Structure formats: structure tokens, C-alpha cells
Amino acid sequence: MKILVVSHYYTPFTGVGAKKVSSLVNFLSEKGDNLFVLRASNHQYNLQVLEEEISPNIEIFNVKDIKSTKSQFLDYILWRENYKNKIRKIVENEVIELIIFSGGPFFYFSLGEYFLKNHNVKYILDFRDPWIIGSSFHYKKNHNIIYAIKWFIISILYKYKEKRSVIHADLVLVPSKEFFTIMRKNYKTIISNKIHVIMNGFDDSKLDDIPKTTTKRTLDVMTLGIFGSFSYYSTSYIKNFLLSIKELINEGFLIEILHLGKQEQYMQDVMREFGLSNIYHAYGNIEYNKGMKLLSNVNVLLINDNSIIGHGTKIFDYIYLNKPIVAFVPKQSAIASLLSNFENGYICNSKNEISRILRNIISNNINYLDFNLDRTEYSRSFQFQILFNQIHNQLQTHLMINSITK
């Protein structure tokens, strides 16, 4: 099947937005589908690139850059037009049978209806994040009334576009049960059974040689591991965390913090403020497999995220490593719900909670997330197989009809 995947973020971009969709393209290509990708140019990735080998079986196209107008709405229109023009050329030249739109950003989601009606091409919407439904999209309270009215009107327009996009899609993919619940609640009369949860998962194609053990060992030095952004989503819990670390160090515990990913100035500054720079080791961006090997040697994994309906990707990498996870997240969030399935997944926000949990891990030599952990359903290959089956079962009938009528 000839499939065009449209994603603004894609390999070699190192940000989380490129991870799942890049893996999906590789998976579908290995399964025998003919894959084409339309992405932004590397110029749009602000040097956040880490070159990875791209299969010669996957043809990559770049959308034409825009010159920013400094208006988010006008930029949206310009990007949408550039994507529309490039998609039209690819669809006509390559005889595309299916388009998968992955976002955000969401410049191109509303183009699905256009290509369905004008080129008879089915499409799937892959909501990596919320667009309008379930999002925190709103004007800022410190702006004036004119600004507020403008963004209120724009939000109505976006909501209309989202609804039209969902109505005409053959499948709608969301990354969590919480996201699924919100979408079904808002679109229950129009999407029937087309919405499916496809979790981000860990990239099992790159993890065959990572050690996995639940062997007990004494925690002489507790090493805390962080993979990816830590202060980006929220800083509200970080100072409580550092207060608990100082308290434990003053009690004689030996603690080290290993941070892999783009270096964060806030983390450097706050570690200096708390006098903890000597135990904080920031490695910067590092290749996925190498990073996972390093984290396989830590004792506890940390995550800080304020999303209510999203998982992100790192939580699945942590699950694969089968280490205790301490999460600074809302107690009613998707991550909290996911971690409730495991023996040693901890949700904490206050200094006292953090200190108590870390003491418990040390005193009981806890070094696994779940002793009887079955990682299978948390892998990308498992999640992508579900989608592959949907594409080649539910959509195949439509596509066969299309080929006959063309």
C-alpha cells in the first residue's frame, strides 16, 4: 500500500515530537508498505538534530519553509497552504492510497477532507497531542480584551476545523485512555468506533542488548536517572524534590543524579542554588540506545510532567528498564493511572512524600518497577501492529473500492 505520512517533526529532529512517527514509518515500511514522508526542513528544527540512518525504501520530502509573520494564526494559514501544495504533488505523482496526518502542529489536519473529496484518498488522524478538545488552548489572562476576543474567535474556528477533520477521517488515533475518553465524550455522535488508543511505547527495535534484571543489590549510592526534559513542563515540584535530596544527604545518604537529554539552564541554576551541582551530571543529547544503556545502571527513574491526558514517551522507556519510577505529576493524570498498574510506581508532589518514598526504596533495596513485569504491550511494535491490522483490515475494503473506481 502506498502511504504518505505527514508530520512536521520527523527524523533527524531529536525532540519527542519525532520519535513515535519516525518509528511508525520504519515499522510500516518493514511490513511491506510503500512509505513516503512529508516533513519540515532541518532548518525548522533549530539545530536539534541527531543524524540517523533512514531506510532507502522511504522517500522523504520537505515542505517549503514560510517566512514567519509573527502571528500564529497567519503562520498557520501559510504552513497549511504550503503543505496542501506539496501533498497534492505527491498524491498525484505517487498515486497515494492513504495519508496519515500526525500532529501537533495541526496545520495540515483539515487537509484530510480536501484530499478525500478531491483525490479520493482516505486519511488517518494521529493526535500526538490535543489540538482543541482536551487541550489547554486559551488566551492568557494578562492580555487585553481585544487579544482575548481575537483568540476566542480563532479557537472557535479551530474547533470547527477539528470537528470536520474528525468526521471525515477513517481512523483517529490518540495516545492514552484519558485522551480517548475526552474525544469520545465530545465526538460520540460522529466518530462511532473509529477512535483507537495507540500508546507511544518504547522503541524495542533498538533495545535488544539492554540488560533487564530484578536481582537485589545493596544501594550504597542511590543514582537517580532522568531521560529527556525535566523542567520544561513544570518547575513547581522540582524545588520540593531538591529539598528532599538535601535532607537525605544531610542524613548521610549518598545520592547522584544522572540527566540525559538537552541541557536545561533552569536545572543548572537550581542545582547551583541548592548547592547540589557536584551530584548533578548532565550528559546532553545522546543516541537512544546509548542513553538507555546508561540508565539501565541507575537505581530510580524520575519524571516531571503536568499533562493530564498525555503519557509522553519517556515513561515507556522507563517501564522497559523496569526500575522504580518516581513521578512528579498530577494525581489524576494519565501517567499516574499508568503507574498504578505497577508495584513500585510512585506519584508524589510534596517534600515529605518524596523523602519518604526514597527512604523506602533505599531501606528495602527496591530495584524494580514490577517483579513480574510483562513489557509486551508497552512496546511500539505491539502498538503499531494494532494500527497495521486496522489499516489492512478496516481500510482495505475502502481502498480496494477506490482502486476499482479510478
N, C-alpha and C positions, 0 to 999 in steps of 0.2 A: 504494500500500500504506500502511496506517495503522501507523506505527511509534512506539512510546513509548521514548524514551531516558531511562534513569535514571542520573543522575550527580550525586553530592553537590556536586561542583565544576563550575561552568559560568559562562559569561559573565554578569556583568561581573567575576568573580574574575580577578585578574591572575596568580595562581600557575600553575605549569606544569601542575597537575592539570586545568585547564580548557581548555587550548589545543587539544589534539587532538580532544576530544569536541565542542567547540563548532564546530570546522571540519567535523567529520564530519556534524553535524546540518545545517549550511548546505549541504554537498555533496549529501546525500540529498534535501533539500528542493528544490534546484535541478534535481535529476534527475527530479522529479515526484512523489516520495513525500510523504505527508501526515505531518508530524512534530509530535510532542508531546514536551515535555521536563519531567521532574520533577527539581528541584534543591533545594539548601538555600537558605534566605533569605539576603539580603545581610548580615544580622546575623551570620551564621556566618563571614563572610569577613574579619572583623577589619579593616575599612577598606581591605583590599587589593582595591580595585575601580577599574576604569577603564571608564567607560561607553562601550559600543559599540552601534551600531545593530543591533537584532535584527529579522530579517525578519518582516513581519506574517503571513506564511504559517506561522510556527512558533508554536505555542501553549505558553506557559510556565506551569508550576505550581510552587508552593513547598511543600515538606513542612513539616509542623508542627514547630517547634523543641521540643527537650527541655530540661528543667532538669537540668543535669549532676549526677550522684550522686558524682562524684569517683572512681568505679570504672569503668574502661574496659569491663569485661565487662557491667556493668549498663547503662551508656550504650549499648553495642552492642544490647542487648535492646530498650531504649526506642526507639532510632532504627529498628530493624528493624520494630517494631510500627507506628510512625508511617508508615513507607514502605509497609508492607503495606496499611494502611487507605486511604492516598491512591491507591496503584496500583490497588486494587480499584475505587475510584470512577471512575478514568479509564478503566480497561478496560471497565467496564460502560456508561459513558456514551458513550464514543467508539468502541466496538467495535474495539478494538486488535487487530491481526493479528500483531504481532511486538514483543517487548520486547528492547532492548539494555541490559544492565546494565554500566556502566563503573565501574571502581574500581582502587585504593582511594580511600576506605574501602570495606569489603566488607559493610556492614550488610545489604544487600539481595540479595547474590548467591544466598543459599539460598532466596530467594522465587521464583526461577525455577521450581523443581519444583512449588511450590504452585500457581502460575498456569497451569502446563502441565496439571496434573491436575484442577484445579477450574474452569478457564476455557478450557482447550484452546488456550492461547496459546503459540506457540513462543518460544524465547528464545536470545539470544547472550550469552556472557560475554566482556567486553573487559577483559583483565588489563593495566591500565596499569603496575602494579607487581605483584610476587609477594604472594600472601596468606599461604599456609603453605609450599607447595612452592617451593623456591628462595629463600625469604626468610631474613632473619636474626632471625626471631622466636624469642626465648628470654628466660628470666629473667636478671636481672643478678646476677653472682656476688657482689656485695656485699650482697645481700638475705639474710634469714634463711631457714631451711629450710622454714618454713611458707609463706612467699611463693613459694619455689621449687616446692613441691608444688602450690600453687594454680595457678600458671602452667603447670606441666606438664600438669595435668588440662585446663585451658582450651585448651591447644594441641592436645590430642587431640580435643577437641570441634570445634574449628575445622577440623582436618584432615578429620574425618568430614564436616562440612558442605561443605567444599570438594570432596571427592570426590563427594558426592551431586549437587552443583551441576554439576560437570563431566560426570558420567554422563548427565544428562538434557538438557544443552544441545545445540542443533543445531550451533552453531559455537562454538569457543573461540579467541579472538584474543590473541596475545602480540606484544610489540614487537621481539623480536630472535631470531636463530637460537639464541643461547645459552639463552634462556628456553624456546624451543621444545624444545631437546634435553633439558632438565631435566623439562619436563612430559611429554614422550613417554616418558622413562625411568620416571617414576613412574606414569603412567596408560596405558601402552602397550596393556594388555589391554582397556581400556574406551572409549578415545576414537578408535580407528582413524584415520580421515582427517579428523576434524572440527577439528583444530587447525591454525591458519594464522598465519603471520607477517605482521602489518600494521605496518610501521615508522611512527614518528611523522611523519617527513618535515617539510620546510619548507613554509610556507603560501604556495604560489605564487599564490593568488588575490589577494594583497596586494603582490606583488613585481615587477610588470611594469616599473616605472620605475626599478628599482635597476640602476646601471651594473655591467657584468660585463666585466672586461678582464684580459688576461695580458701587457700591454705592460710591458717592462722599464723601471725608472726607478731612479736612484741613491737609496739610503736615507740621506739626510743626517741625518734624525731618524727613529729607529725608534719607531713608535707601536704599542703592544700593546693589543688590544681584548678586552674581557670583556663578554659579554651574559648577564645574569641572575646567580644566586647563584654565588659563588666560594668562600667559606669555609664555607658551610652543610654540605656533605657531609664535608669533611675539612680540617684545618689542617696536617696532617703535612708536606705538601710546600711550603707557602707560604713558610716561612722560608728553605728552600733556594733557592726562586725569587728571593726578595728579596736573599739573599746574592749570587747570580749577577748580579742587576741592579746592585747596588752595585759589584761587581767591574768590570763593563763600564763603568759611569760613571766609575770611577776611572781607567780606561784611556783615557778621552776620548770614549767613545760617548755620543751624545745620545739619550735614551730618554724616552718619555712613556707613561703608562698611562691608557686611557680605559675607564671602568667604567659600563655602563648596567644599570639594574635597581634593585631595592630596596636602599637604602643599608645597609651592614653595619658594625656598630660594630667588629667584630674587624678589618676591613680598615682602618678609620680609625686604630685603635690601633696596629696592627702597622706601618703606614706611618710613623706618628709615631715609633715605637720605632726604626725603621731610618733615620730622617732622610730619608724619601722622600715626605713629604706634598706637596712642591712639584711632583712629577711625576705625582701620582695625582689624576685628575679623575673624581669620582663624580657622575653625572647623575641618579640616582634613576630611578623608574619612568618609562617613556616609551613612547609608542604604537609598535607593532611596526614599521610601515613607516618611521617616522622614525628609529627605532633602527637598522634595517638600513641606511638611507642613511648614517648617521654611521659605522657600522662598515665600509661599503664603502671608506672612505678610510684605514683603518688598514693596517698592514703585516703584522701577525701576530695571530692569534686564539688566545686561551688558554681552556682548560677544566680544571677541577679536580673530579674525581668519583671516589668509591670504589666505585661499583656494579660488580659482576661481570657481571650478566646484562642490565643495562638501558643504553639509549642516552641517555635524556632527550630533550629537544627541541632544545637549542641546537646540538648537533653538526651537525644537518641545516641549520640556518640558516648555520652556518659553511661547510658544503660548498657551499651555494648561492653564497656570496660568493667562493668559490674563492681563498682566501688560505691561506698556510701555517698549519697548526694545530699548536700545542704543547700536548700533553695530559699532565696530571699524574694518571695513572690506573694501576691495576694492569696489569701487562704481559699478563695472561691474561684481560683483561676484554672485554666486548662492544665498547666504544669502541675499544680497542686493535686488535681484529680488524677493525673497520670502517675505521679509518685506514690499515691495512696495504694497502688497495687503492689508495692514492694516493701520488704521488711525494713530496710534502712534508708528510706527516702524521707527526708526531714524538711518541714516547712517552718521557718522561724523568721521573726522580724525584730524582736527586742534583744537587747544585750544579754539579759538573763537567759532567754531561750537559747541563744547561740552558745553561750558559755556552758549551759547545762548539757546541750547536745554534744558538743565537742569533748567535754569531760567524759560523757558516757561512752563515746567512741573509743577514747584512749583507754579508759579503765577496763573496758570489756574486749579490747583488742579486735574491734569490729573492722573487717576489711572487705566486706562485700555488700552489694546492694540487696541481693536476694540469693540465698544459698542454692535454691532450685530454679534459678533464672532460665527461662526459655526465651532466647533473643529473637527467634524466628520472625514473629510478626512485626518487630520493630526495625527490620532491615528494609532498605529501599527495594531490593529485588522482590521481596514479598509484596510490598505495597504496589510496586509497578506492575507485577504480574496481575494483580486485581484490575488495574486500569487496562492492561493489554487485553485481558479477557473481555472487558466491557467494549473496547474498541472493535475487536474482531468478532464479537458475538452480537451485541446490541446494535452496532452501527453497520455491520457488514451488509445486512439486508438493504438498508437505505443506499449504501454505496453501490451495490450491485444494480439497483433500480436506476441510479444515476447513470451508470456506465451504459446501460441498455438504451436509455432515452437520449444520450448525447449523440 
